[in-house]
Amino acid sequence: MNPKVDQYIALGCGRCPLYETPECKVHAWTEVLEQVRGVLLETDLTEELKWGAPCYTYQGANVLMMAALKNRVTVGFFKGVLLKDPGKALVAAGANSHHERQLRYTEVDQVAAQADLLRAYVAEAIEIEQKGLKVEKPTQAREPIPEELQAKFVEDPALKSAFEALTPGRQRGYILHFSQPKQAKTRTSRIEKLIPKIMAGKGFHDR
């Protein structure tokens, strides 16, 4: 048991002005947090406090976090997408979440009923770390390059080289900006205006 987690449950996360007040959302879930914590402490994970919330690690690697939200307690597995999820209980942390998968609790009885499932997921998560498995980053489909920009590349190969040297995120930022206007004349104007920035290796939002 890490005393910092004791303090988290007793006082709150400390990330907002409600710290040490009855209104802190942590206090609304004290019993559920303690129940989940009890199960996690039975595993081979090490209890720590990171980013203001209990974090459970295995040989230094972050495995999962326990957190109190406004309407639930979550147990978020950092590499949850790799878990087999036999209980079909894991949910994505958010619409754009690729890696993390969560178990969500709103009642103490719910934690007790799923204790064995939680232990099984922790055991599998530890095995993932032991094997050194990594989560592959999602490949993003590249936005089509507008014809006007392609024409500029033909006129000026140095511009093409400078553009291709940019990070994928910066390339995408330019392509989206250049593709927005409906008229070709406006698209060409945008491109010509930003050529110096591209040649300088800067992104659309860089100064």
N, C-alpha and C positions, 0 to 999 in steps of 0.2 A: 504494500500500500504506500502510495506516494503522498506525503503530507500536503503537497501542492494541490492534489485532487481533493483532499479533504477540505481545503480552503475554498476551492471552486464550488463544491456542493454547499458549503456553509455560507459563503458570502456572495457568490456569483462569479461571472466570467471576467468582470472588470473592463469590458470593452465598450461600455456605454455609461451615461450618468446614473443609471439605475443600480449600479454596483452597491452592494451592502444595503439595499432597500428591499422591502417586501415585494415591490413591483418587478424586481428582476425575474426574468422568465425562468431562470434556473430553479427558483424557489417553488415554482408551480409544478415542478416535476421531480422533487427531491426523492420520493419513494421509488419512482421508476428508475431514476439514475442510479440509486443505490442498489437496486435489484440487478440492473444490467452490469454494474461494476462488480458485483459479487460473482457473477458468472465469468466475467473476463479475468478476474483475479485467480480463478481456478485453472487458467490456461498457462501456457509457457510464454506469454507476452509480458513485456516490461511496461509498467505504468509510468507515464510521464505527463507533463502539461506543456502543450505547444499551441501557439496561436490562441491562447486564452481558453483552451478546452482540453479535456483528457485525451491523450494520444497514446496508443498502445503499439509498441515496437517489438521487433524480433531481431536481435543482434545488430541493433542500430538502424534497422530499416523500418520506416513507417508502415504499419499494417492497417490500422483502423483508428477512427476517432469517434468518440462519444460526444454528442452535443445536445443541448436543450434548445429547442426552437419554440416559437410562440404556441404552436398547436401539437407538438409531439417531441419525442426524444428519438434521435437517430444514431445508428451505428453505421458509419460509413467506411467501407473497405476501399482503400486506395487503388487496389488492383481488382476491384470487384467484378470487372468485366471478364476476368479469367476464371471466376468461380463457376462451378457447374450448376449451382442453385437447384438441387433436387427438390427442395420444398417450394419452389416458385414463389419465394418470398421477397427476393431482392428487387428493388426499383432503382431507376436511374436518379442520380442526385438532382438533375435538372434537364431541361430540354436539350441543352447543348453538352451535357456531360458524357464523355466518352469512357473514362477510366472508372470513376467511382460508382459503386452500387451500395444501396442502403437497406438496412432493416429499420423499420419504423415502429415505435411503440407509443401507446397512449394510456395503457393500464398496466398495473403491476401483474395482474393475472396473465396478461398477454405475454409478458416476459417469462414468467414461470412456465407457461405452456410451450414456449419456443426455446427454452434453455438448451435442450439437447441439440436443436438445430443451430443455434448460435455457436455452441461448442464445435460442432461439425464444420461450420464455415470457417471458424478461427483455425482449426486444425488444417484445413485445406489451404487457407491463406498462408500459414506458416510453411507448408510444403512448397507453395509457390516461391517463397523467398529462399528456401533451401535449394531449390532447383535453379534459382537465378533467373526465373522467367520474367520477361519484360512485356509491357503493353505496347503494341505497335501504334504509332501515331496515325490517326486517320489521314488518308490522302484526300486532299481537297481538289475537286475538279477545277481545272484552270478556266478562267473566264476567256471567251474568244477574243482575240486581239482585233480591234476595229480595223477596217480596211485602210482608213486614213493613216493609222499608225504604221501599218505594214508598208504602205507606200513611202512613208518617211524613212523606214529602215532601208528600203531599196535605194533611196536617194543618198542616204548617209549611213554607211555601214558602221561608222564609229558610234552613232546613236544606238544602233541595234546592239552593239557590244556593251555599251554602257547600261542599256536597259536590262540585258540578260545578266549583268553582274549584280543587279539589285537583288535583295532578298525576295522570296516569293510573295511575302506580305506587301512589300512596297510595289512590286509589279502589279499585284491585284488592285491596290489602291489607285494607281494610275489608270489601269484599264477600266475600272468602274467609272472613274471621273470622265474619261474620254468617251465612254460609250453612252453616257446619259443623254446628250442632246439628240434631238430627232434629225436635225439638219446636218448634212455632211460638212457644210461651211463652218458651222459652229464647232463641230468636233475637231476639224483641222485647226481652227483658231486656238482651241484649248491646248492641243498638242504643241503647236509652235510656241505658245506662251511658256510652256513648262519644259521645253528642251534643255535650257541652261541648267535647270534643277536636276534633270536626269543625268546630264553629263557630269554634274558635280557629285553624283552618287547619292543624292538625297531622295527621300521619300516625299510623296505628295503633301503629307502633313508636317514634314520637317521644315525648320526655319533656317 
